[in-house]
Amino acid sequence: MDFDEFVIDRLPALVRYAIALTGSHELGEDLVQDAMIKAHSKWRRISQLDRPDLYVKRIVTNEFLCMRRRRAVRTLGLEPRHLDHAPDDGPPSHEQTAAERNAMWTEMSRLPRQQRAVLVLRFFEDLSERDTAQVLGVGIGTVKSTTSRALAKLRLHPSLHQDDQEVDRAHH
């Protein structure tokens, strides 16, 4: 596959991934643009890999992990239009779904970069632990422990469990 074909095929997914990492449509697009410039210069070698998509995703991830060191980044809550490809388990309940999604993305934005990247790769991108480790350039054990720590932090935050607390109060 040549570079132009790769871009046509994978660009929308890469932009969605970068938006999930940054929490911003504009920053996500900038991140992918920077990554694609790097990928283009190495395309002859990248195109020979078994999974060039994972290598380019690694470039995007590395750009994200380094981005905050290079410049100040403002993290925004994701708007529903940024996640329109995400599968739904049932009919949405408008206000509740929006509130839960906003709370989740707000808490995700507070996680350290590495933890956020692992969760986005594992659960938003649905990558295996092995593929996540490959994208991040770490071992599978690091992916497992980072996932565990990130999920624990999310479980501990009260705003994500507001509905559970309201149900508990209603029963007492």
Contacts in CASP RR format, 6 or more apart in sequence:
PFRMAT RR
TARGET T0000
AUTHOR 0000-0000-0000
METHOD contacts of the structure
MODEL  1
MDFDEFVIDRLPALVRYAIALTGSHELGEDLVQDAMIKAHSKWRRISQLD
RPDLYVKRIVTNEFLCMRRRRAVRTLGLEPRHLDHAPDDGPPSHEQTAAE
RNAMWTEMSRLPRQQRAVLVLRFFEDLSERDTAQVLGVGIGTVKSTTSRA
LAKLRLHPSLHQDDQEVDRAHH
1 9 0 8 1.000
1 47 0 8 1.000
1 52 0 8 1.000
2 43 0 8 1.000
2 47 0 8 1.000
3 39 0 8 1.000
3 40 0 8 1.000
3 43 0 8 1.000
3 47 0 8 1.000
6 43 0 8 1.000
6 47 0 8 1.000
6 52 0 8 1.000
6 53 0 8 1.000
6 56 0 8 1.000
7 36 0 8 1.000
10 53 0 8 1.000
10 56 0 8 1.000
11 32 0 8 1.000
11 36 0 8 1.000
14 32 0 8 1.000
14 35 0 8 1.000
14 36 0 8 1.000
14 56 0 8 1.000
14 57 0 8 1.000
14 60 0 8 1.000
15 28 0 8 1.000
15 29 0 8 1.000
15 32 0 8 1.000
16 82 0 8 1.000
16 83 0 8 1.000
16 85 0 8 1.000
17 57 0 8 1.000
17 60 0 8 1.000
17 120 0 8 1.000
17 124 0 8 1.000
17 125 0 8 1.000
18 27 0 8 1.000
18 28 0 8 1.000
18 29 0 8 1.000
18 31 0 8 1.000
18 32 0 8 1.000
18 35 0 8 1.000
18 60 0 8 1.000
18 64 0 8 1.000
19 25 0 8 1.000
19 27 0 8 1.000
19 28 0 8 1.000
19 29 0 8 1.000
19 78 0 8 1.000
19 82 0 8 1.000
20 78 0 8 1.000
20 82 0 8 1.000
20 83 0 8 1.000
20 120 0 8 1.000
20 124 0 8 1.000
20 125 0 8 1.000
21 28 0 8 1.000
21 31 0 8 1.000
21 60 0 8 1.000
21 61 0 8 1.000
21 64 0 8 1.000
21 116 0 8 1.000
21 117 0 8 1.000
21 120 0 8 1.000
22 28 0 8 1.000
22 31 0 8 1.000
22 64 0 8 1.000
22 67 0 8 1.000
22 73 0 8 1.000
22 75 0 8 1.000
23 75 0 8 1.000
23 76 0 8 1.000
23 77 0 8 1.000
23 78 0 8 1.000
23 82 0 8 1.000
23 105 0 8 1.000
23 109 0 8 1.000
24 73 0 8 1.000
24 74 0 8 1.000
24 75 0 8 1.000
24 76 0 8 1.000
25 79 0 8 1.000
25 82 0 8 1.000
27 67 0 8 1.000
27 73 0 8 1.000
31 60 0 8 1.000
31 63 0 8 1.000
31 64 0 8 1.000
31 67 0 8 1.000
32 60 0 8 1.000
34 63 0 8 1.000
35 56 0 8 1.000
35 59 0 8 1.000
35 60 0 8 1.000
35 63 0 8 1.000
36 56 0 8 1.000
38 59 0 8 1.000
38 63 0 8 1.000
39 46 0 8 1.000
39 55 0 8 1.000
39 56 0 8 1.000
39 59 0 8 1.000
46 52 0 8 1.000
46 55 0 8 1.000
46 56 0 8 1.000
49 55 0 8 1.000
51 131 0 8 1.000
51 134 0 8 1.000
54 131 0 8 1.000
54 134 0 8 1.000
54 135 0 8 1.000
57 121 0 8 1.000
57 125 0 8 1.000
57 135 0 8 1.000
58 134 0 8 1.000
58 135 0 8 1.000
58 136 0 8 1.000
58 137 0 8 1.000
61 117 0 8 1.000
61 121 0 8 1.000
61 135 0 8 1.000
61 136 0 8 1.000
64 113 0 8 1.000
64 117 0 8 1.000
65 113 0 8 1.000
65 114 0 8 1.000
65 117 0 8 1.000
67 73 0 8 1.000
68 113 0 8 1.000
75 109 0 8 1.000
76 109 0 8 1.000
77 102 0 8 1.000
77 105 0 8 1.000
77 106 0 8 1.000
77 109 0 8 1.000
78 101 0 8 1.000
78 102 0 8 1.000
78 105 0 8 1.000
80 98 0 8 1.000
80 101 0 8 1.000
83 101 0 8 1.000
86 124 0 8 1.000
96 163 0 8 1.000
100 163 0 8 1.000
103 159 0 8 1.000
103 160 0 8 1.000
103 162 0 8 1.000
104 154 0 8 1.000
104 160 0 8 1.000
106 159 0 8 1.000
107 153 0 8 1.000
107 154 0 8 1.000
107 157 0 8 1.000
107 159 0 8 1.000
107 160 0 8 1.000
108 116 0 8 1.000
108 119 0 8 1.000
108 120 0 8 1.000
108 154 0 8 1.000
109 116 0 8 1.000
111 119 0 8 1.000
111 150 0 8 1.000
111 153 0 8 1.000
111 154 0 8 1.000
114 136 0 8 1.000
114 146 0 8 1.000
115 146 0 8 1.000
115 149 0 8 1.000
115 150 0 8 1.000
115 153 0 8 1.000
116 150 0 8 1.000
117 136 0 8 1.000
118 132 0 8 1.000
118 136 0 8 1.000
118 143 0 8 1.000
118 146 0 8 1.000
118 147 0 8 1.000
118 150 0 8 1.000
119 147 0 8 1.000
119 150 0 8 1.000
119 151 0 8 1.000
121 127 0 8 1.000
121 131 0 8 1.000
121 132 0 8 1.000
121 135 0 8 1.000
121 136 0 8 1.000
122 129 0 8 1.000
122 132 0 8 1.000
122 143 0 8 1.000
122 147 0 8 1.000
127 135 0 8 1.000
129 140 0 8 1.000
129 141 0 8 1.000
129 143 0 8 1.000
129 144 0 8 1.000
129 147 0 8 1.000
130 140 0 8 1.000
132 143 0 8 1.000
133 139 0 8 1.000
133 140 0 8 1.000
133 141 0 8 1.000
133 142 0 8 1.000
133 143 0 8 1.000
136 142 0 8 1.000
136 143 0 8 1.000
138 146 0 8 1.000
154 160 0 8 1.000
155 161 0 8 1.000
158 165 0 8 1.000
END
